[in-house]
Amino acid sequence: MLSIMNSTEVADWPTVKDVAQMLDYTEEHVRRLVRTRKLSAVKLRQWKIDPESLDDFVKSRTLEAIN
């Protein structure tokens, strides 16, 4: 839960731009995933994507591709 994390940890989370590059998505698509709560994120100076949420998202997409 974010309230128990320190801001240094969150500062190290990937940005929307980082995630877009990792997944070969547009930045707008990543923002849409955040808006629709498919990815968890917090806004510091910029949106930071929760790494656990990103891992879960990638795993779910991988499973969908397999099935």
Buried (B, 14 or more C-beta within 10 A) or exposed (E): EEEEEEEEEBEEBBBBEBBBEEBEBEBEEBBEBBEEEBBBBBEEEEBBBBBEBBEBBEEEEEEEEEE
